[in-house]
Amino acid sequence: MNGYYTEPSRELKVYGEYDVVVVGGGTAGVFAAISAAHSNKSVLIVEQLGGLGGSSTAGLVTPLMHNNIKGNPFCSYIATEVNTLLDEYNGLNMREGKNSRDFDPLVLGIVFEELCVKYGVGVLLHTFFSDSIVEDGSVKGIIVENKAGRQVILGKVFIDCTGDGDLCVRSGAEYTKGDPETGKNQPMSLRYIISGVDNEKFAAHIDELEKMTGLGGGHSWLPALGVDRRREYSATHLVDEAIKNGDLEEEDSFYWTVGSLANRVGSLAVNSPEFFDRLDATDPDVLTFTQLDGKRRILKQLLFCKKYLKGFDNAYVSSISSIVGIRESRRIKTKYVVSGEELLMHKKFDDAFCMSNYPVDIHGKKLSFDEKTKQIDDQKPYFELPFGTLVVSGFENLLVAGRCIGADFVAQSTIRVQESVRSSGEAAGIAASMMIDQGVSSNDLDGRLVRAEMEKRGAEFSVIE
Ligand SMILES: Cc1cc2nc3c(=O)[nH]c(=O)nc-3n(C[C@H](O)[C@H](O)[C@H](O)COP(=O)(O)OP(=O)(O)OC[C@H]3O[C@@H](n4cnc5c(N)ncnc54)[C@H](O)[C@@H]3O)c2cc1C
């Protein structure tokens, strides 16, 4: 077969036909589906995992980062309902009121699923998007695979919320990936949760270390441990000692944060181990390696905590992310591609769907947040994201939302956090329904109308004093 096999053509069953088809049920996908359903559209989310939320739930990415604008305005009306339900289910640490960052990922997933059901969004789990049917610049349908075999789903508008731009790329869209200087994507991580921790003992130990070393703990969520190579923290010497003793690996010292987990007594969310070399998230061998090697390193990290820190005598790993934590993979070419420079210069747009002042957040062995690109200091210290970053170039009815929207490497590092991802999903869902109602293509839709509708529904776009 010379390394290739020609697949014979075959007739596929049509699973269904929808106004809006959302591929990928992570944060962006959930917000896109709900906002389209609120416009009385039939909507289906196709998701490969057994639940919704993607990185924020299966990936255990808690906390949700703030946009760093005074008052943390939610550029999303759906976020308010999500937080209210999360709090009702004891899944939000209301320490910071409605602005709490700290959530329980398991509860968030249930909240996402409940809201989708409440608003009539069709949810198709355990289903992998594999191909796209494109005619004359329009996506007519998608091909999915699941236990029932290979099937087709038809739709009027399609939104790619896969994080990796799978639908866009299979449809033939252009994209870039990685740092233009090195070609490398951002580092990946495999997050996990440690339970059975004596939090008070651990917090007292961190205090003790801080007093002894005169150095900070390295993290603002308490009790917390923070280690990275940008500077010395109170526990850095213990990590160095463990590396010398063969109890940890060099990689463990570059980025490792541990923080509290909303309302789970004795549990800590861990942002580590991090990977720095094999980073192509669209290569299944890389994903497999990261998942397997990550688990091995997680157990070593637990043993480190038990041997070198106080409060971990009865600790155990209670959960490991079922997906690899991907910060950046493909970035889709859209009608407008924002640059890091524009964001740092606080550029504003009249069709903006998101305001943020989250910093450039590029990980690596030499962490930089980012030395080359400094924010300007002005009266309106935030940037905005224009609607054009969601409009996939070369297509009539294809939008993209989430961490792979139109942005260069530096810009993507700031807009990948959950608050901006929520806004992009919400805007894409509203845009999809407007395209259907107005009978216009994504290129011809006026993004100012999308913004106006978000505001009408309750999204906040002002700096709250
Ligand atoms: C290690 C790490 C730490 C982070 N820390 C923070 C933090 O502290 N705070 C913060 O706010 N943000 C943080 N982020 C960023 C943030 O969590 C993500 O960028 C964001 O959640 C991405 O949302 P998304 O909807 O774009 O993608 P995802 O949440 O990744 O969703 C994509 C969904 O699409 C599905 N999918 C993909 N391909 C297919 C396919 N072919 N067929 C069917 N389904 C498919 C996936 O299963 C997934 O559910 C972090 C990210 C990582 C990786």
The ligand as a Tripos MOL2 file, in Angstrom:
@<TRIPOS>MOLECULE
LIG
   53    58     1     0     0
SMALL
NO_CHARGES

@<TRIPOS>ATOM
      1 C1         -2.3430   24.3310   31.7090 C.3       1 LIG1
      2 C2         -3.2440   25.4870   31.4480 C.ar      1 LIG1
      3 C3         -3.4190   26.4400   32.4420 C.ar      1 LIG1
      4 C4         -4.2880   27.5030   32.2150 C.ar      1 LIG1
      5 N1         -4.5130   28.4020   33.2270 N.ar      1 LIG1
      6 C5         -5.5510   29.2570   33.1060 C.ar      1 LIG1
      7 C6         -5.9980   29.9790   34.2450 C.ar      1 LIG1
      8 O1         -5.4370   29.8830   35.3380 O.2       1 LIG1
      9 N2         -7.0840   30.7890   34.1010 N.ar      1 LIG1
     10 C7         -7.7330   30.9220   32.8900 C.ar      1 LIG1
     11 O2         -8.7260   31.6570   32.8180 O.2       1 LIG1
     12 N3         -7.2910   30.2710   31.7890 N.ar      1 LIG1
     13 C8         -6.2540   29.4230   31.8810 C.ar      1 LIG1
     14 N4         -5.8730   28.6820   30.7970 N.ar      1 LIG1
     15 C9         -6.4870   28.9410   29.4830 C.3       1 LIG1
     16 C10        -7.9060   28.4430   29.3350 C.3       1 LIG1
     17 O3         -8.2130   27.4390   30.2620 O.3       1 LIG1
     18 C11        -8.1720   27.8740   27.9270 C.3       1 LIG1
     19 O4         -7.5320   28.6250   26.9380 O.3       1 LIG1
     20 C12        -9.6590   27.8770   27.6250 C.3       1 LIG1
     21 O5        -10.3400   27.1420   28.6280 O.3       1 LIG1
     22 C13        -9.9020   27.3070   26.2410 C.3       1 LIG1
     23 O6        -11.2890   27.2250   25.9790 O.3       1 LIG1
     24 P1        -11.7780   26.7460   24.5480 P.3       1 LIG1
     25 O7        -13.2490   26.6130   24.6480 O.co2     1 LIG1
     26 O8        -11.2080   27.6230   23.4910 O.co2     1 LIG1
     27 O9        -11.0950   25.3340   24.3190 O.3       1 LIG1
     28 P2        -11.2760   23.9890   25.1600 P.3       1 LIG1
     29 O10       -11.7660   24.2450   26.5270 O.co2     1 LIG1
     30 O11       -10.0030   23.2460   25.0030 O.co2     1 LIG1
     31 O12       -12.4540   23.2510   24.3820 O.3       1 LIG1
     32 C14       -12.3030   22.6080   23.1530 C.3       1 LIG1
     33 C15       -13.3030   21.4610   23.1470 C.3       1 LIG1
     34 O13       -13.3790   20.8960   21.8530 O.3       1 LIG1
     35 C16       -13.3470   19.4870   21.9400 C.3       1 LIG1
     36 N5        -12.7810   18.9960   20.6800 N.ar      1 LIG1
     37 C17       -11.5700   19.2820   20.1630 C.ar      1 LIG1
     38 N6        -11.4070   18.6920   18.9780 N.ar      1 LIG1
     39 C18       -12.5460   18.0040   18.7400 C.ar      1 LIG1
     40 C19       -12.9900   17.1770   17.6640 C.ar      1 LIG1
     41 N7        -12.2150   16.9600   16.5940 N.pl3     1 LIG1
     42 N8        -14.2210   16.6240   17.7470 N.ar      1 LIG1
     43 C20       -15.0220   16.8440   18.8420 C.ar      1 LIG1
     44 N9        -14.6450   17.6200   19.8790 N.ar      1 LIG1
     45 C21       -13.4380   18.1980   19.8180 C.ar      1 LIG1
     46 C22       -12.4620   19.2180   23.1470 C.3       1 LIG1
     47 O14       -12.6940   17.9420   23.6910 O.3       1 LIG1
     48 C23       -12.8880   20.3430   24.0860 C.3       1 LIG1
     49 O15       -13.9700   19.9820   24.9200 O.3       1 LIG1
     50 C24        -4.9770   27.6270   30.9630 C.ar      1 LIG1
     51 C25        -4.7790   26.6690   29.9740 C.ar      1 LIG1
     52 C26        -3.9350   25.5990   30.2130 C.ar      1 LIG1
     53 C27        -3.7790   24.5550   29.1480 C.3       1 LIG1
@<TRIPOS>BOND
     1     1     2 1
     2     2     3 ar
     3     2    52 ar
     4     3     4 ar
     5     4     5 ar
     6     4    50 ar
     7     5     6 ar
     8     6     7 ar
     9     6    13 1
    10     7     8 2
    11     7     9 ar
    12     9    10 ar
    13    10    11 2
    14    10    12 ar
    15    12    13 ar
    16    13    14 ar
    17    14    15 1
    18    14    50 ar
    19    15    16 1
    20    16    17 1
    21    16    18 1
    22    18    19 1
    23    18    20 1
    24    20    21 1
    25    20    22 1
    26    22    23 1
    27    23    24 1
    28    24    25 2
    29    24    26 1
    30    24    27 1
    31    27    28 1
    32    28    29 2
    33    28    30 1
    34    28    31 1
    35    31    32 1
    36    32    33 1
    37    33    34 1
    38    33    48 1
    39    34    35 1
    40    35    36 1
    41    35    46 1
    42    36    37 ar
    43    36    45 ar
    44    37    38 ar
    45    38    39 ar
    46    39    40 ar
    47    39    45 ar
    48    40    41 1
    49    40    42 ar
    50    42    43 ar
    51    43    44 ar
    52    44    45 ar
    53    46    47 1
    54    46    48 1
    55    48    49 1
    56    50    51 ar
    57    51    52 ar
    58    52    53 1
@<TRIPOS>SUBSTRUCTURE
     1 LIG1         1 GROUP 0 **** ****
